[in-house]
Amino acid sequence: MVILYVGPDQLLPLASILGAIGGAIMIFWRQVVGVAKRIAGIFRRG
């Protein structure tokens, strides 16, 4: 049963990593959207 325990001490590092990734995406949101539009444009032309 101890192996199945998931507490805040295991979840906080994961939440921190996800928060850092989300923050980086929000900081560079314009560039992320621009790259997505370029990729979509390549598939629309082809």
PyMOL Python script that loads the backbone (N, CA, C, O; Angstrom):
from pymol import cmd

cmd.read_pdbstr("""\
ATOM      1  N   MET A   1       0.814  -1.198   0.000  1.00  0.00           N
ATOM      2  CA  MET A   1       0.000   0.000   0.000  1.00  0.00           C
ATOM      3  C   MET A   1       0.857   1.261   0.000  1.00  0.00           C
ATOM      4  O   MET A   1       0.441   2.290  -0.533  1.00  0.00           O
ATOM      5  N   VAL A   2       2.026   1.195   0.580  1.00  0.00           N
ATOM      6  CA  VAL A   2       2.900   2.367   0.631  1.00  0.00           C
ATOM      7  C   VAL A   2       3.338   2.762  -0.780  1.00  0.00           C
ATOM      8  O   VAL A   2       3.551   3.941  -1.062  1.00  0.00           O
ATOM      9  N   ILE A   3       3.469   1.772  -1.663  1.00  0.00           N
ATOM     10  CA  ILE A   3       3.887   2.042  -3.047  1.00  0.00           C
ATOM     11  C   ILE A   3       2.820   2.859  -3.781  1.00  0.00           C
ATOM     12  O   ILE A   3       3.160   3.680  -4.633  1.00  0.00           O
ATOM     13  N   LEU A   4       1.550   2.651  -3.470  1.00  0.00           N
ATOM     14  CA  LEU A   4       0.460   3.329  -4.153  1.00  0.00           C
ATOM     15  C   LEU A   4       0.189   4.733  -3.616  1.00  0.00           C
ATOM     16  O   LEU A   4      -0.670   5.439  -4.145  1.00  0.00           O
ATOM     17  N   TYR A   5       0.905   5.144  -2.580  1.00  0.00           N
ATOM     18  CA  TYR A   5       0.671   6.454  -1.982  1.00  0.00           C
ATOM     19  C   TYR A   5       1.138   7.562  -2.916  1.00  0.00           C
ATOM     20  O   TYR A   5       2.288   7.565  -3.355  1.00  0.00           O
ATOM     21  N   VAL A   6       0.256   8.495  -3.216  1.00  0.00           N
ATOM     22  CA  VAL A   6       0.607   9.684  -3.993  1.00  0.00           C
ATOM     23  C   VAL A   6       0.172  10.880  -3.170  1.00  0.00           C
ATOM     24  O   VAL A   6      -1.019  11.148  -3.015  1.00  0.00           O
ATOM     25  N   GLY A   7       1.134  11.579  -2.655  1.00  0.00           N
ATOM     26  CA  GLY A   7       0.831  12.726  -1.818  1.00  0.00           C
ATOM     27  C   GLY A   7       1.371  14.002  -2.422  1.00  0.00           C
ATOM     28  O   GLY A   7       1.924  13.991  -3.521  1.00  0.00           O
ATOM     29  N   PRO A   8       1.214  15.097  -1.711  1.00  0.00           N
ATOM     30  CA  PRO A   8       1.656  16.388  -2.224  1.00  0.00           C
ATOM     31  C   PRO A   8       3.161  16.442  -2.467  1.00  0.00           C
ATOM     32  O   PRO A   8       3.624  17.185  -3.332  1.00  0.00           O
ATOM     33  N   ASP A   9       3.917  15.667  -1.717  1.00  0.00           N
ATOM     34  CA  ASP A   9       5.366  15.689  -1.913  1.00  0.00           C
ATOM     35  C   ASP A   9       5.764  15.085  -3.263  1.00  0.00           C
ATOM     36  O   ASP A   9       6.847  15.385  -3.765  1.00  0.00           O
ATOM     37  N   GLN A  10       4.915  14.241  -3.863  1.00  0.00           N
ATOM     38  CA  GLN A  10       5.180  13.725  -5.204  1.00  0.00           C
ATOM     39  C   GLN A  10       4.554  14.609  -6.278  1.00  0.00           C
ATOM     40  O   GLN A  10       5.079  14.695  -7.388  1.00  0.00           O
ATOM     41  N   LEU A  11       3.453  15.260  -5.966  1.00  0.00           N
ATOM     42  CA  LEU A  11       2.732  16.031  -6.977  1.00  0.00           C
ATOM     43  C   LEU A  11       3.273  17.447  -7.165  1.00  0.00           C
ATOM     44  O   LEU A  11       3.158  18.000  -8.258  1.00  0.00           O
ATOM     45  N   LEU A  12       3.853  18.040  -6.140  1.00  0.00           N
ATOM     46  CA  LEU A  12       4.337  19.412  -6.256  1.00  0.00           C
ATOM     47  C   LEU A  12       5.452  19.587  -7.292  1.00  0.00           C
ATOM     48  O   LEU A  12       5.416  20.570  -8.033  1.00  0.00           O
ATOM     49  N   PRO A  13       6.433  18.696  -7.384  1.00  0.00           N
ATOM     50  CA  PRO A  13       7.421  18.865  -8.457  1.00  0.00           C
ATOM     51  C   PRO A  13       6.803  18.767  -9.845  1.00  0.00           C
ATOM     52  O   PRO A  13       7.199  19.496 -10.754  1.00  0.00           O
ATOM     53  N   LEU A  14       5.838  17.871 -10.014  1.00  0.00           N
ATOM     54  CA  LEU A  14       5.156  17.744 -11.303  1.00  0.00           C
ATOM     55  C   LEU A  14       4.370  19.007 -11.623  1.00  0.00           C
ATOM     56  O   LEU A  14       4.396  19.481 -12.758  1.00  0.00           O
ATOM     57  N   ALA A  15       3.680  19.551 -10.645  1.00  0.00           N
ATOM     58  CA  ALA A  15       2.923  20.789 -10.841  1.00  0.00           C
ATOM     59  C   ALA A  15       3.864  21.943 -11.145  1.00  0.00           C
ATOM     60  O   ALA A  15       3.526  22.816 -11.944  1.00  0.00           O
ATOM     61  N   SER A  16       5.024  21.966 -10.530  1.00  0.00           N
ATOM     62  CA  SER A  16       6.001  23.013 -10.788  1.00  0.00           C
ATOM     63  C   SER A  16       6.516  22.945 -12.221  1.00  0.00           C
ATOM     64  O   SER A  16       6.648  23.973 -12.885  1.00  0.00           O
ATOM     65  N   ILE A  17       6.805  21.746 -12.695  1.00  0.00           N
ATOM     66  CA  ILE A  17       7.273  21.575 -14.073  1.00  0.00           C
ATOM     67  C   ILE A  17       6.194  21.989 -15.061  1.00  0.00           C
ATOM     68  O   ILE A  17       6.476  22.693 -16.030  1.00  0.00           O
ATOM     69  N   LEU A  18       4.956  21.556 -14.822  1.00  0.00           N
ATOM     70  CA  LEU A  18       3.861  21.922 -15.716  1.00  0.00           C
ATOM     71  C   LEU A  18       3.615  23.430 -15.704  1.00  0.00           C
ATOM     72  O   LEU A  18       3.306  24.015 -16.742  1.00  0.00           O
ATOM     73  N   GLY A  19       3.750  24.057 -14.549  1.00  0.00           N
ATOM     74  CA  GLY A  19       3.590  25.502 -14.452  1.00  0.00           C
ATOM     75  C   GLY A  19       4.682  26.240 -15.209  1.00  0.00           C
ATOM     76  O   GLY A  19       4.411  27.255 -15.851  1.00  0.00           O
ATOM     77  N   ALA A  20       5.903  25.747 -15.143  1.00  0.00           N
ATOM     78  CA  ALA A  20       7.007  26.368 -15.878  1.00  0.00           C
ATOM     79  C   ALA A  20       6.801  26.247 -17.384  1.00  0.00           C
ATOM     80  O   ALA A  20       7.061  27.197 -18.123  1.00  0.00           O
ATOM     81  N   ILE A  21       6.342  25.097 -17.839  1.00  0.00           N
ATOM     82  CA  ILE A  21       6.076  24.907 -19.270  1.00  0.00           C
ATOM     83  C   ILE A  21       4.943  25.820 -19.714  1.00  0.00           C
ATOM     84  O   ILE A  21       5.033  26.458 -20.762  1.00  0.00           O
ATOM     85  N   GLY A  22       3.879  25.885 -18.921  1.00  0.00           N
ATOM     86  CA  GLY A  22       2.754  26.763 -19.253  1.00  0.00           C
ATOM     87  C   GLY A  22       3.162  28.229 -19.286  1.00  0.00           C
ATOM     88  O   GLY A  22       2.729  28.977 -20.162  1.00  0.00           O
ATOM     89  N   GLY A  23       3.991  28.639 -18.337  1.00  0.00           N
ATOM     90  CA  GLY A  23       4.465  30.017 -18.309  1.00  0.00           C
ATOM     91  C   GLY A  23       5.313  30.353 -19.520  1.00  0.00           C
ATOM     92  O   GLY A  23       5.176  31.434 -20.092  1.00  0.00           O
ATOM     93  N   ALA A  24       6.197  29.431 -19.921  1.00  0.00           N
ATOM     94  CA  ALA A  24       7.026  29.666 -21.101  1.00  0.00           C
ATOM     95  C   ALA A  24       6.169  29.770 -22.362  1.00  0.00           C
ATOM     96  O   ALA A  24       6.436  30.596 -23.234  1.00  0.00           O
ATOM     97  N   ILE A  25       5.147  28.936 -22.453  1.00  0.00           N
ATOM     98  CA  ILE A  25       4.252  29.005 -23.615  1.00  0.00           C
ATOM     99  C   ILE A  25       3.523  30.340 -23.643  1.00  0.00           C
ATOM    100  O   ILE A  25       3.355  30.927 -24.712  1.00  0.00           O
ATOM    101  N   MET A  26       3.087  30.828 -22.488  1.00  0.00           N
ATOM    102  CA  MET A  26       2.379  32.112 -22.448  1.00  0.00           C
ATOM    103  C   MET A  26       3.304  33.282 -22.779  1.00  0.00           C
ATOM    104  O   MET A  26       2.884  34.244 -23.421  1.00  0.00           O
ATOM    105  N   ILE A  27       4.564  33.200 -22.341  1.00  0.00           N
ATOM    106  CA  ILE A  27       5.514  34.277 -22.641  1.00  0.00           C
ATOM    107  C   ILE A  27       5.749  34.359 -24.141  1.00  0.00           C
ATOM    108  O   ILE A  27       5.794  35.455 -24.699  1.00  0.00           O
ATOM    109  N   PHE A  28       5.901  33.215 -24.801  1.00  0.00           N
ATOM    110  CA  PHE A  28       6.208  33.180 -26.227  1.00  0.00           C
ATOM    111  C   PHE A  28       4.982  32.823 -27.061  1.00  0.00           C
ATOM    112  O   PHE A  28       5.115  32.194 -28.111  1.00  0.00           O
ATOM    113  N   TRP A  29       3.785  33.216 -26.609  1.00  0.00           N
ATOM    114  CA  TRP A  29       2.546  32.804 -27.264  1.00  0.00           C
ATOM    115  C   TRP A  29       2.498  33.234 -28.719  1.00  0.00           C
ATOM    116  O   TRP A  29       2.064  32.461 -29.574  1.00  0.00           O
ATOM    117  N   ARG A  30       2.937  34.459 -29.020  1.00  0.00           N
ATOM    118  CA  ARG A  30       2.883  34.947 -30.393  1.00  0.00           C
ATOM    119  C   ARG A  30       3.738  34.088 -31.326  1.00  0.00           C
ATOM    120  O   ARG A  30       3.331  33.787 -32.449  1.00  0.00           O
ATOM    121  N   GLN A  31       4.911  33.700 -30.858  1.00  0.00           N
ATOM    122  CA  GLN A  31       5.785  32.862 -31.661  1.00  0.00           C
ATOM    123  C   GLN A  31       5.211  31.450 -31.826  1.00  0.00           C
ATOM    124  O   GLN A  31       5.333  30.843 -32.890  1.00  0.00           O
ATOM    125  N   VAL A  32       4.590  30.940 -30.770  1.00  0.00           N
ATOM    126  CA  VAL A  32       3.976  29.609 -30.844  1.00  0.00           C
ATOM    127  C   VAL A  32       2.865  29.598 -31.878  1.00  0.00           C
ATOM    128  O   VAL A  32       2.763  28.658 -32.666  1.00  0.00           O
ATOM    129  N   VAL A  33       2.028  30.632 -31.887  1.00  0.00           N
ATOM    130  CA  VAL A  33       0.930  30.719 -32.853  1.00  0.00           C
ATOM    131  C   VAL A  33       1.493  30.884 -34.265  1.00  0.00           C
ATOM    132  O   VAL A  33       0.971  30.294 -35.211  1.00  0.00           O
ATOM    133  N   GLY A  34       2.549  31.680 -34.415  1.00  0.00           N
ATOM    134  CA  GLY A  34       3.162  31.873 -35.728  1.00  0.00           C
ATOM    135  C   GLY A  34       3.701  30.576 -36.302  1.00  0.00           C
ATOM    136  O   GLY A  34       3.516  30.296 -37.486  1.00  0.00           O
ATOM    137  N   VAL A  35       4.366  29.783 -35.474  1.00  0.00           N
ATOM    138  CA  VAL A  35       4.891  28.495 -35.941  1.00  0.00           C
ATOM    139  C   VAL A  35       3.739  27.564 -36.313  1.00  0.00           C
ATOM    140  O   VAL A  35       3.812  26.861 -37.321  1.00  0.00           O
ATOM    141  N   ALA A  36       2.689  27.555 -35.516  1.00  0.00           N
ATOM    142  CA  ALA A  36       1.529  26.701 -35.812  1.00  0.00           C
ATOM    143  C   ALA A  36       0.879  27.109 -37.133  1.00  0.00           C
ATOM    144  O   ALA A  36       0.454  26.248 -37.904  1.00  0.00           O
ATOM    145  N   LYS A  37       0.798  28.414 -37.401  1.00  0.00           N
ATOM    146  CA  LYS A  37       0.209  28.880 -38.669  1.00  0.00           C
ATOM    147  C   LYS A  37       1.082  28.483 -39.852  1.00  0.00           C
ATOM    148  O   LYS A  37       0.568  28.101 -40.903  1.00  0.00           O
ATOM    149  N   ARG A  38       2.396  28.572 -39.687  1.00  0.00           N
ATOM    150  CA  ARG A  38       3.300  28.163 -40.771  1.00  0.00           C
ATOM    151  C   ARG A  38       3.149  26.675 -41.069  1.00  0.00           C
ATOM    152  O   ARG A  38       3.094  26.276 -42.233  1.00  0.00           O
ATOM    153  N   ILE A  39       3.082  25.855 -40.025  1.00  0.00           N
ATOM    154  CA  ILE A  39       2.928  24.412 -40.221  1.00  0.00           C
ATOM    155  C   ILE A  39       1.589  24.107 -40.885  1.00  0.00           C
ATOM    156  O   ILE A  39       1.518  23.266 -41.781  1.00  0.00           O
ATOM    157  N   ALA A  40       0.535  24.781 -40.454  1.00  0.00           N
ATOM    158  CA  ALA A  40      -0.791  24.581 -41.053  1.00  0.00           C
ATOM    159  C   ALA A  40      -0.777  25.034 -42.504  1.00  0.00           C
ATOM    160  O   ALA A  40      -1.402  24.392 -43.349  1.00  0.00           O
ATOM    161  N   GLY A  41      -0.076  26.128 -42.820  1.00  0.00           N
ATOM    162  CA  GLY A  41       0.014  26.615 -44.189  1.00  0.00           C
ATOM    163  C   GLY A  41       0.717  25.622 -45.107  1.00  0.00           C
ATOM    164  O   GLY A  41       0.338  25.464 -46.268  1.00  0.00           O
ATOM    165  N   ILE A  42       1.744  24.953 -44.581  1.00  0.00           N
ATOM    166  CA  ILE A  42       2.451  23.952 -45.385  1.00  0.00           C
ATOM    167  C   ILE A  42       1.521  22.811 -45.768  1.00  0.00           C
ATOM    168  O   ILE A  42       1.545  22.344 -46.906  1.00  0.00           O
ATOM    169  N   PHE A  43       0.703  22.361 -44.822  1.00  0.00           N
ATOM    170  CA  PHE A  43      -0.203  21.242 -45.105  1.00  0.00           C
ATOM    171  C   PHE A  43      -1.371  21.667 -45.981  1.00  0.00           C
ATOM    172  O   PHE A  43      -1.900  20.844 -46.728  1.00  0.00           O
ATOM    173  N   ARG A  44      -1.788  22.923 -45.912  1.00  0.00           N
ATOM    174  CA  ARG A  44      -2.892  23.383 -46.755  1.00  0.00           C
ATOM    175  C   ARG A  44      -2.461  23.502 -48.211  1.00  0.00           C
ATOM    176  O   ARG A  44      -3.239  23.169 -49.106  1.00  0.00           O
ATOM    177  N   ARG A  45      -1.251  23.964 -48.469  1.00  0.00           N
ATOM    178  CA  ARG A  45      -0.753  24.123 -49.839  1.00  0.00           C
ATOM    179  C   ARG A  45      -0.524  22.769 -50.502  1.00  0.00           C
ATOM    180  O   ARG A  45      -0.829  22.570 -51.678  1.00  0.00           O
ATOM    181  N   GLY A  46       0.017  21.851 -49.720  1.00  0.00           N
ATOM    182  CA  GLY A  46       0.403  20.547 -50.277  1.00  0.00           C
ATOM    183  C   GLY A  46      -0.756  19.671 -50.465  1.00  0.00           C
ATOM    184  O   GLY A  46      -0.606  18.539 -50.925  1.00  0.00           O
TER     185      GLY A  46
END
""", "prot")
cmd.dss("prot")
cmd.show_as("cartoon", "prot")
cmd.util.cbc("prot")
cmd.orient("prot")
